[in-house]
Amino acid sequence: MKFTSCCVTAAIIISSALSSNASADNDNAAIRQAKMNYPINVIAQNYTDSEGVLLQGFLSTPNTKSTTSTKKVPAVVIMNDSSGTDAYEKQRATMIANELGYVAFAADTFGVETEIPVDTGGWGGPYADFISTFIRNATLFTQRIAAAVDHVQSLPNVDETKVAILGFCLGGTGVVHYINVAGEKEGGAAAAVSIHPSLLGAWDKPLGKINIPSIFLTGGNDFLTGPQAMASLEDDMTSASTVQWETNRYAKIDHAFTNWFAETAYNARADERSWNSMRTFLADKFGQSDESSYSWESASQLDLWSEDCCEGVAFFDCGPDEEGRRDFVAHAGAKYGCPDPSCKVPTVIILPDKSESGRLFAKQRAIQIAQRYGYRTWVSEGNVAAGQYFEGVGYNSAKVALEGYGSGAQDALDFAMGGNIAGIDGEYSFKVISIFEVPENITAVNDTASTYKPQILISSGVDGDSMADVIKLESMLMGMDANYEINRYSDTSANFTDWNDLDGSYNAFAAGRSFETVESIYCEMFGEFYWEIPPQTESPTPVPPSTQAPAPSGASLSTVTTASSFVLLAVAYFLSM
């Protein structure tokens, strides 16, 4: 069984993400070299802008050498970086055609007859002045992008209603200009993707409403998209956009992280992460998702007390503790060829919001994860006795993830940032810690010495979490040298994943996108296979649901007073197995 949306190079990226620094550097160099040698399959095409300037782009079409295919498909217009339209853009166009099935057009920003000054490095000089012509002239830049969009829309094999613009570096800045200047124009780009743009300097504020769904993918170490610049971008988008938009931010990543010709800047993992975000974003906007990211709310229909609610899912339900809490474990091995709980599967621990709605959501989410991925999922409401149910059932201590929602998000962040992960280095390690919304109280870092660093995912609503809090959090994450990814979603408040929320906080767009991001990380960190079936002569006998499991030796529930203590006890129990 494999993930439905695994990245095409997941197996390669896994080794980079989980190996030592030296090995990761070698893997990054190998992937970079392979990308530099990626075959180019494009056809040169001339076109002009509204002022008659001659431009030359390069077209790549899916599964055919002909440009006259009768099937109309979506298209992506690629805007070049500051070096002009060269091998990099042509390779990207070929990749989009080959791997995504879209028509791709590597457009020309500068013009056929334009001589680009030599880049001598540093600031100032003819080259910098030339680039500034476009950075500081949103009208001109937009005019060149619009010309490419018009040209692609005229192609016989292109669905003119499904043309996206994609810009890298300088081209990413051009995408920002385009949505600000032409965002209200009907019949233009249907979606916009801006990857490591420059957001410094002068650019026009939105001239009207922005009706183009957009995504911005940036690096945490990129001074051209620093926190204050991102805050300004968010302000502009919040005030002007009428449609969905999002930002994805990757830790420790510099400018130009997707450009394999940029030796020191290229990062294979961030390249793959951003490619996957772009791919899924466009698939949704083009209506081509095989399994829509935004159908996750169907899990809200699960009736936990119905006998036929969850085919193939076995449950282990602890009895209530003295405070009336119940832990809940879901296992779907039977669905994937493992008829009993003996398979070594990844484990996901869910820390729910303490509301009644949040607790119901967490159990539905647990069933969803068990059915969709084949993982064992534990909803922990503080009753560490639930850990007893992993005795003898193949718990895989090397593949553990933590998901925190609402008040549980605070617990997960406290665990990730409190220095506690320093004690679980080595074989017993959390690979993923997913935090849904930025907690109100961000705990200071106690210990930054640990070399073990799980991937921390933070999904945040623009309307629910202030940018000031996000900047504070990112500063702390940088201080502890954490591996983090922060995703921000428009028109989204707190508790946006809970499809049972009666107050209307649930947001299908943000929930679907955030779950999809978590899925891609699971694919990367846990690999393509879900379990190992150990040899055995007889199946272990699960504990009956009606039996109250005893607390682990040495643990007294009455002495546990904080949410983070519950997490630590759960971790300690797993590590003792």
C-alpha positions as CSV (number, residue, x, y, z in Angstrom):
1,M,0.0,0.0,0.0
2,K,1.3,3.4,-0.9
3,F,0.2,7.0,-0.2
4,T,-2.1,8.4,-2.8
5,S,0.0,11.5,-3.3
6,C,3.6,10.4,-2.5
7,C,6.2,12.7,-4.0
8,V,7.8,11.2,-7.1
9,T,11.3,11.4,-5.5
10,A,10.2,10.5,-2.0
11,A,12.6,7.6,-1.7
12,I,15.5,9.8,-2.5
13,I,14.4,12.7,-0.2
14,I,13.9,10.4,2.8
15,S,17.6,9.5,2.9
16,S,18.4,13.2,2.8
17,A,16.0,14.1,5.6
18,L,16.9,11.3,8.0
19,S,20.6,10.8,7.6
20,S,23.6,12.5,9.1
21,N,24.6,16.0,8.0
22,A,27.5,14.8,5.9
23,S,25.4,12.1,4.2
24,A,22.5,14.6,3.7
25,D,25.0,17.0,2.0
26,N,26.1,14.2,-0.3
27,D,22.5,13.3,-1.1
28,N,21.7,16.9,-1.8
29,A,24.7,17.2,-4.2
30,A,23.6,14.0,-6.0
31,I,20.0,15.1,-6.4
32,R,21.2,18.5,-7.6
33,Q,23.5,16.9,-10.2
34,A,20.6,14.7,-11.4
35,K,18.3,17.7,-11.8
36,M,21.0,19.6,-13.7
37,N,21.0,16.7,-16.2
38,Y,17.2,16.5,-16.5
39,P,16.3,16.2,-20.2
40,I,14.9,19.2,-22.0
41,N,12.0,18.7,-24.4
42,V,10.7,22.1,-25.6
43,I,9.8,24.0,-28.8
44,A,10.7,27.7,-29.2
45,Q,7.8,30.0,-29.9
46,N,7.8,33.7,-30.6
47,Y,5.1,36.1,-29.3
48,T,4.8,39.8,-28.6
49,D,3.6,41.9,-25.7
50,S,1.0,44.7,-26.0
51,E,3.7,47.2,-27.1
52,G,5.0,44.9,-29.8
53,V,8.2,43.8,-28.1
54,L,9.4,40.5,-29.5
55,L,9.5,37.7,-26.9
56,Q,10.5,34.1,-27.2
57,G,9.3,31.3,-24.9
58,F,9.7,27.5,-24.9
59,L,6.7,25.2,-25.0
60,S,6.6,21.6,-23.6
61,T,3.5,19.4,-24.0
62,P,2.5,16.3,-22.2
63,N,2.9,12.8,-23.8
64,T,3.2,14.2,-27.3
65,K,5.8,15.9,-29.5
66,S,3.0,17.8,-31.3
67,T,1.7,21.2,-30.3
68,T,-1.7,20.4,-31.9
69,S,-3.1,17.8,-29.6
70,T,-6.9,17.8,-29.7
71,K,-7.3,17.3,-25.9
72,K,-7.4,20.6,-24.0
73,V,-5.5,20.5,-20.8
74,P,-4.5,23.1,-18.1
75,A,-1.3,25.0,-18.6
76,V,1.4,26.6,-16.5
77,V,3.3,29.8,-17.6
78,I,6.8,29.8,-16.0
79,M,8.4,33.2,-15.4
80,N,12.2,33.3,-15.5
81,D,14.6,34.3,-12.8
82,S,17.1,37.1,-13.2
83,S,19.4,35.1,-15.5
84,G,16.8,34.9,-18.2
85,T,15.0,31.9,-19.8
86,D,17.7,29.3,-19.8
87,A,18.1,25.6,-19.1
88,Y,16.5,25.8,-15.7
89,E,13.2,27.2,-16.9
90,K,13.2,24.7,-19.9
91,Q,13.8,21.8,-17.5
92,R,11.0,23.0,-15.3
93,A,8.7,23.2,-18.3
94,T,9.6,19.7,-19.3
95,M,9.0,18.4,-15.7
96,I,5.6,20.0,-15.6
97,A,4.6,18.4,-18.9
98,N,6.1,15.0,-18.1
99,E,5.1,14.7,-14.4
100,L,2.0,16.7,-14.0
101,G,0.4,16.4,-17.5
102,Y,0.0,20.1,-18.1
103,V,1.1,22.2,-21.1
104,A,4.1,24.3,-19.8
105,F,5.5,27.5,-21.3
106,A,8.9,28.9,-20.2
107,A,8.1,32.6,-20.9
108,D,10.4,35.5,-21.7
109,T,10.4,38.5,-19.3
110,F,13.2,40.5,-21.0
111,G,12.7,40.3,-24.7
112,V,14.6,38.5,-27.6
113,E,16.6,41.6,-28.5
114,T,17.5,42.6,-25.0
115,E,21.1,42.1,-23.8
116,I,21.3,41.2,-20.2
117,P,24.3,42.9,-18.5
118,V,26.9,40.6,-16.9
119,D,26.3,39.9,-13.2
120,T,29.4,40.9,-11.4
121,G,28.0,40.2,-8.0
122,G,27.4,42.5,-5.1
123,W,25.0,45.5,-5.2
124,G,24.6,48.2,-7.9
125,G,26.0,48.3,-11.4
126,P,24.4,47.8,-14.8
127,Y,23.1,44.3,-14.0
128,A,21.3,45.4,-10.8
129,D,19.9,48.5,-12.6
130,F,18.6,46.2,-15.4
131,I,16.8,43.9,-12.9
132,S,15.4,46.8,-11.0
133,T,13.7,47.9,-14.2
134,F,11.3,45.0,-13.7
135,I,11.3,44.8,-9.9
136,R,10.3,48.5,-9.6
137,N,8.0,48.6,-12.6
138,A,4.9,46.5,-11.8
139,T,3.1,47.7,-15.0
140,L,5.9,46.5,-17.3
141,F,6.4,43.2,-15.5
142,T,2.6,42.5,-15.5
143,Q,2.5,43.4,-19.2
144,R,5.1,40.8,-20.0
145,I,3.4,38.1,-17.9
146,A,0.0,38.9,-19.5
147,A,1.5,38.5,-23.0
148,A,2.7,35.0,-22.1
149,V,-0.7,34.1,-20.6
150,D,-2.5,35.4,-23.7
151,H,-0.2,33.4,-25.9
152,V,-0.7,30.2,-24.0
153,Q,-4.5,30.6,-23.9
154,S,-4.5,30.8,-27.7
155,L,-2.9,27.4,-28.1
156,P,-5.3,24.8,-29.4
157,N,-4.5,22.1,-26.8
158,V,-4.9,24.5,-23.8
159,D,-8.0,25.0,-21.7
160,E,-7.9,28.8,-21.6
161,T,-9.8,28.9,-18.3
162,K,-7.1,26.9,-16.5
163,V,-3.8,28.7,-17.0
164,A,-1.6,29.3,-14.0
165,I,1.5,31.5,-13.6
166,L,4.5,30.2,-11.8
167,G,7.5,32.4,-10.9
168,F,10.9,31.6,-9.4
169,C,13.1,34.4,-7.8
170,L,12.6,37.4,-10.0
171,G,9.7,35.6,-11.7
172,G,8.2,35.1,-8.3
173,T,8.3,38.8,-7.7
174,G,6.6,39.2,-11.1
175,V,3.8,37.0,-9.9
176,V,3.2,39.3,-6.9
177,H,3.1,42.3,-9.3
178,Y,0.7,40.5,-11.6
179,I,-1.9,39.7,-8.9
180,N,-1.6,43.2,-7.6
181,V,-2.0,44.9,-10.9
182,A,-4.2,42.5,-12.9
183,G,-5.8,40.5,-10.1
184,E,-9.2,41.8,-10.9
185,K,-8.9,41.1,-14.6
186,E,-11.4,38.5,-16.0
187,G,-10.0,35.9,-18.2
188,G,-6.4,36.1,-17.1
189,A,-4.5,33.7,-14.9
190,A,-6.6,31.2,-13.0
191,A,-4.0,30.6,-10.2
192,A,-0.6,32.0,-9.1
193,V,2.4,30.4,-7.6
194,S,5.3,32.5,-6.3
195,I,8.5,30.7,-5.2
196,H,11.3,32.5,-3.3
197,P,10.4,35.9,-4.7
198,S,12.0,39.2,-3.6
199,L,9.6,41.1,-1.4
200,L,12.0,44.0,-0.7
201,G,11.9,47.3,-2.3
202,A,9.1,49.1,-4.1
203,W,6.1,47.2,-5.5
204,D,2.6,48.4,-6.1
205,K,0.0,47.7,-3.5
206,P,-3.1,45.9,-4.9
207,L,-4.8,48.2,-7.4
208,G,-8.1,46.4,-6.9
209,K,-9.4,43.1,-5.7
210,I,-7.3,40.0,-6.1
211,N,-9.5,37.2,-7.6
212,I,-6.6,34.8,-8.3
213,P,-6.0,31.9,-5.9
214,S,-2.4,32.2,-4.8
215,I,0.4,30.4,-2.9
216,F,3.7,31.8,-1.8
217,L,6.6,29.4,-1.0
218,T,9.6,30.9,0.9
219,G,12.7,30.0,2.9
220,G,13.1,30.9,6.6
221,N,16.7,32.1,6.0
222,D,15.8,34.2,2.9
223,F,16.4,37.9,3.7
224,L,14.3,38.8,0.7
225,T,11.2,37.3,2.3
226,G,11.9,38.0,6.0
227,P,9.1,38.0,8.6
228,Q,8.3,41.7,8.2
229,A,8.1,41.4,4.4
230,M,5.8,38.4,4.8
231,A,3.7,40.4,7.3
232,S,3.3,43.1,4.7
233,L,2.4,40.6,2.0
234,E,-0.2,39.1,4.4
235,D,-1.7,42.5,5.0
236,D,-2.0,43.2,1.3
237,M,-3.6,39.8,0.6
238,T,-6.0,40.0,3.5
239,S,-7.2,43.5,2.4
240,A,-7.5,42.7,-1.3
241,S,-8.0,39.0,-2.0
242,T,-11.5,37.6,-2.5
243,V,-10.3,34.0,-2.9
244,Q,-8.2,31.5,-1.1
245,W,-4.4,32.0,-0.7
246,E,-1.7,30.5,1.5
247,T,1.9,30.7,2.4
248,N,4.4,27.9,3.1
249,R,7.7,28.6,4.9
250,Y,10.6,26.2,5.3
251,A,13.2,26.4,8.1
252,K,16.9,27.0,7.5
253,I,16.4,27.6,3.8
254,D,18.0,30.4,1.8
255,H,16.9,32.2,-1.4
256,A,16.8,30.3,-4.7
257,F,16.4,26.9,-2.9
258,T,14.7,25.3,-5.9
259,N,17.4,26.3,-8.4
260,W,19.8,23.3,-8.9
261,F,22.2,25.6,-10.8
262,A,22.7,27.6,-7.6
263,E,25.2,25.4,-5.9
264,T,25.2,26.8,-2.4
265,A,21.5,27.7,-2.3
266,Y,19.9,24.6,-3.7
267,N,18.1,22.4,-1.1
268,A,16.7,19.1,-2.5
269,R,14.2,18.6,0.3
270,A,12.8,22.1,0.2
271,D,12.7,21.8,-3.6
272,E,10.6,18.7,-3.2
273,R,8.4,20.1,-0.5
274,S,7.6,23.2,-2.5
275,W,7.0,21.2,-5.7
276,N,4.5,19.0,-3.9
277,S,2.7,22.0,-2.5
278,M,2.5,23.6,-5.9
279,R,1.4,20.3,-7.5
280,T,-1.5,19.7,-5.1
281,F,-2.5,23.4,-5.1
282,L,-2.8,23.4,-8.9
283,A,-4.5,20.1,-9.0
284,D,-7.2,21.4,-6.8
285,K,-7.6,24.7,-8.7
286,F,-7.7,22.9,-12.0
287,G,-10.2,20.4,-10.7
288,Q,-7.9,17.5,-11.4
289,S,-7.4,16.0,-7.9
290,D,-7.8,12.2,-8.0
291,E,-8.9,12.4,-4.4
292,S,-9.9,15.9,-3.4
293,S,-8.0,17.3,-0.5
294,Y,-11.1,19.1,0.5
295,S,-13.2,16.0,1.1
296,W,-11.7,15.3,4.5
297,E,-14.9,16.5,6.2
298,S,-16.6,13.3,5.1
299,A,-14.9,11.8,8.2
300,S,-17.4,13.9,10.2
301,Q,-20.1,11.4,9.1
302,L,-18.4,8.6,11.1
303,D,-20.7,7.3,13.8
304,L,-18.3,6.0,16.4
305,W,-21.1,4.0,18.1
306,S,-22.4,2.4,14.9
307,E,-21.5,-1.3,14.4
308,D,-20.7,-0.7,10.7
309,C,-19.1,2.7,10.9
310,C,-15.5,1.7,10.2
311,E,-14.9,-1.4,8.2
312,G,-11.6,-3.2,9.1
313,V,-10.8,-0.9,12.0
314,A,-10.2,-2.5,15.4
315,F,-10.6,-0.4,18.6
316,F,-9.0,-0.5,22.0
317,D,-10.9,1.8,24.3
318,C,-9.6,2.4,27.9
319,G,-12.1,2.9,30.6
320,P,-12.5,6.4,32.1
321,D,-10.1,7.6,34.8
322,E,-11.2,9.5,37.9
323,E,-11.8,12.6,35.8
324,G,-14.0,10.8,33.3
325,R,-11.5,10.8,30.4
326,R,-11.2,7.9,27.9
327,D,-8.3,7.2,25.6
328,F,-9.0,5.7,22.2
329,V,-6.9,3.6,19.9
330,A,-7.7,2.7,16.3
331,H,-5.9,0.1,14.2
332,A,-6.8,-0.8,10.6
333,G,-4.4,-3.6,9.9
334,A,-7.1,-5.9,8.6
335,K,-7.8,-3.6,5.7
336,Y,-4.2,-3.8,4.6
337,G,-3.6,-7.5,4.9
338,C,-2.7,-7.5,8.6
339,P,-5.6,-9.2,10.3
340,D,-4.4,-8.6,13.9
341,P,-2.6,-5.8,15.7
342,S,0.8,-7.6,15.4
343,C,2.1,-5.5,12.6
344,K,4.8,-3.0,13.2
345,V,3.1,0.2,12.0
346,P,3.8,3.9,12.5
347,T,2.0,5.4,15.4
348,V,0.2,8.7,15.5
349,I,-0.6,10.2,18.9
350,I,-3.4,12.8,18.8
351,L,-3.6,15.5,21.6
352,P,-7.2,16.8,21.2
353,D,-8.8,20.1,22.1
354,K,-10.5,19.6,25.5
355,S,-13.9,20.6,24.2
356,E,-16.6,18.0,23.6
357,S,-16.5,18.8,19.8
358,G,-12.7,18.6,19.8
359,R,-12.7,15.2,21.5
360,L,-15.2,13.8,19.0
361,F,-13.1,15.2,16.1
362,A,-9.9,13.6,17.4
363,K,-11.5,10.1,17.5
364,Q,-12.9,10.6,14.0
365,R,-9.5,11.8,12.8
366,A,-7.9,8.7,14.4
367,I,-10.2,6.4,12.4
368,Q,-9.4,8.5,9.3
369,I,-5.7,8.0,9.8
370,A,-6.1,4.3,10.5
371,Q,-8.2,3.7,7.4
372,R,-6.3,6.0,5.1
373,Y,-2.7,5.1,6.0
374,G,-2.9,1.9,8.0
375,Y,-1.3,3.5,11.0
376,R,-2.2,2.8,14.6
377,T,-3.6,6.0,16.1
378,W,-3.9,6.8,19.8
379,V,-6.1,9.7,21.0
380,S,-4.6,10.7,24.4
381,E,-6.8,12.6,26.8
382,G,-4.2,12.3,29.5
383,N,-4.9,8.8,30.6
384,V,-1.4,7.3,30.2
385,A,-2.8,3.8,30.9
386,A,-3.8,3.7,27.3
387,G,-0.1,2.9,26.6
388,Q,-0.8,-0.6,28.0
389,Y,-2.6,-1.4,24.8
390,F,0.6,-1.3,22.8
391,E,2.1,-4.1,24.8
392,G,2.7,-7.1,22.5
393,V,1.1,-5.5,19.5
394,G,4.1,-4.5,17.5
395,Y,4.5,-0.9,18.4
396,N,7.1,0.7,16.1
397,S,9.1,3.0,18.4
398,A,11.1,4.4,15.5
399,K,8.1,5.8,13.7
400,V,6.0,8.1,15.9
401,A,4.2,11.3,15.1
402,L,2.3,13.7,17.3
403,E,-0.7,15.8,16.2
404,G,-2.0,18.6,18.5
405,Y,-5.3,20.5,18.0
406,G,-6.7,23.5,19.9
407,S,-5.5,23.2,23.5
408,G,-3.7,20.0,22.4
409,A,-1.7,22.2,20.0
410,Q,-0.2,24.0,23.1
411,D,0.7,20.7,24.6
412,A,2.4,19.5,21.4
413,L,4.3,22.8,21.1
414,D,5.4,22.6,24.7
415,F,6.7,19.2,24.1
416,A,8.5,20.1,20.9
417,M,10.1,23.3,22.3
418,G,10.6,22.5,25.9
419,G,13.9,20.6,25.6
420,N,12.2,17.3,26.3
421,I,13.0,15.8,22.9
422,A,16.7,15.8,23.9
423,G,15.9,12.7,25.9
424,I,14.6,10.6,23.0
425,D,17.5,10.7,20.6
426,G,18.4,7.6,18.7
427,E,16.1,4.7,17.9
428,Y,13.1,5.9,19.9
429,S,12.3,9.2,18.1
430,F,9.4,11.3,17.1
431,K,9.7,12.0,13.3
432,V,6.8,14.5,13.0
433,I,5.1,16.9,15.4
434,S,2.1,18.6,13.8
435,I,0.6,21.7,15.5
436,F,-2.7,23.0,14.3
437,E,-2.8,26.8,15.1
438,V,-0.3,28.9,17.0
439,P,-0.9,28.6,20.7
440,E,-1.5,31.7,22.7
441,N,1.3,31.0,25.2
442,I,4.6,30.1,23.5
443,T,6.9,28.4,25.9
444,A,10.5,29.5,26.1
445,V,13.1,27.0,24.9
446,N,14.7,25.1,27.8
447,D,17.3,23.1,25.9
448,T,18.8,23.7,22.5
449,A,21.6,21.2,22.7
450,S,19.8,18.2,21.3
451,T,21.0,16.9,17.9
452,Y,17.7,15.1,17.4
453,K,15.2,17.4,15.7
454,P,11.8,16.1,14.5
455,Q,10.0,17.8,11.7
456,I,7.7,20.4,13.3
457,L,4.7,21.4,11.2
458,I,2.6,24.4,12.2
459,S,-0.7,25.0,10.4
460,S,-2.0,28.5,11.2
461,G,-5.1,30.6,10.3
462,V,-4.4,34.1,9.2
463,D,-7.5,35.3,11.0
464,G,-6.9,33.3,14.1
465,D,-3.2,33.8,14.8
466,S,-1.6,37.2,14.6
467,M,1.5,37.6,12.5
468,A,3.3,39.1,15.5
469,D,2.8,35.7,17.3
470,V,4.0,33.8,14.2
471,I,7.1,36.0,14.0
472,K,7.8,35.4,17.7
473,L,7.3,31.7,17.3
474,E,9.6,31.5,14.2
475,S,12.3,33.4,16.1
476,M,12.2,30.8,18.8
477,L,12.3,28.0,16.4
478,M,15.3,29.5,14.7
479,G,16.9,29.9,18.1
480,M,16.6,26.2,18.8
481,D,17.8,25.3,15.2
482,A,14.5,23.5,14.7
483,N,13.3,21.7,11.5
484,Y,10.0,23.5,11.0
485,E,7.5,24.4,8.4
486,I,4.8,27.0,8.9
487,N,1.8,27.1,6.7
488,R,-0.7,30.0,6.8
489,Y,-4.2,29.9,5.3
490,S,-6.4,32.8,4.4
491,D,-9.9,33.5,5.9
492,T,-9.1,30.9,8.6
493,S,-9.6,31.3,12.3
494,A,-8.7,29.0,15.3
495,N,-10.1,25.4,15.4
496,F,-10.3,25.3,11.6
497,T,-9.9,21.6,11.3
498,D,-12.8,20.6,13.5
499,W,-15.6,19.6,11.1
500,N,-17.9,19.2,14.2
501,D,-17.4,22.8,15.4
502,L,-20.8,24.4,15.8
503,D,-19.4,27.9,15.9
504,G,-18.5,27.8,12.2
505,S,-14.7,27.9,12.6
506,Y,-14.2,24.9,10.4
507,N,-12.6,25.8,7.1
508,A,-12.6,23.0,4.4
509,F,-9.8,24.7,2.4
510,A,-7.4,25.2,5.3
511,A,-8.2,21.8,6.8
512,G,-7.7,20.0,3.5
513,R,-4.5,21.7,2.7
514,S,-3.1,21.2,6.2
515,F,-4.0,17.5,6.3
516,E,-2.4,17.1,2.8
517,T,0.8,18.7,4.1
518,V,0.9,16.3,7.0
519,E,0.2,13.4,4.7
520,S,3.2,14.3,2.5
521,I,5.4,14.5,5.6
522,Y,4.2,11.1,6.7
523,C,5.0,9.8,3.3
524,E,8.5,11.2,3.5
525,M,9.4,10.3,7.1
526,F,7.8,6.9,7.4
527,G,8.4,5.7,3.8
528,E,6.0,4.1,1.3
529,F,5.3,1.0,3.3
530,Y,3.2,1.1,6.4
531,W,4.2,-2.0,8.4
532,E,6.4,-5.0,9.0
533,I,4.7,-8.3,9.8
534,P,6.9,-10.2,12.3
535,P,7.0,-14.0,12.3
536,Q,4.8,-15.5,15.0
537,T,3.1,-18.8,15.9
538,E,-0.1,-17.3,17.3
539,S,-1.8,-14.0,17.3
540,P,-1.7,-11.9,20.5
541,T,-5.0,-11.4,22.2
542,P,-6.2,-7.8,22.4
543,V,-7.3,-6.5,25.7
544,P,-11.1,-6.5,25.8
545,P,-12.6,-3.0,25.5
546,S,-14.4,-3.3,28.8
547,T,-11.2,-3.9,30.7
548,Q,-9.6,-1.0,32.6
549,A,-5.9,-1.1,31.9
550,P,-3.7,-0.4,34.9
551,A,-1.4,2.6,34.9
552,P,2.3,1.9,34.1
553,S,4.4,1.1,37.1
554,G,5.6,4.2,38.9
555,A,3.0,6.5,37.4
556,S,0.2,7.9,39.4
557,L,-2.5,9.8,37.6
558,S,-3.2,11.9,40.6
559,T,0.3,13.3,40.5
560,V,0.0,14.4,36.8
561,T,-1.1,18.0,36.9
562,T,-0.2,19.5,33.5
563,A,-0.9,18.6,29.9
564,S,2.8,18.6,29.0
565,S,3.3,16.1,31.9
566,F,0.8,13.8,30.3
567,V,2.8,13.9,27.0
568,L,6.1,13.1,28.8
569,L,4.5,10.2,30.6
570,A,3.2,8.8,27.3
571,V,6.6,9.2,25.8
572,A,8.3,7.6,28.7
573,Y,6.0,4.7,28.5
574,F,6.7,4.1,24.8
575,L,10.5,4.3,25.4
576,S,10.3,1.7,28.1
577,M,8.9,-0.9,25.7
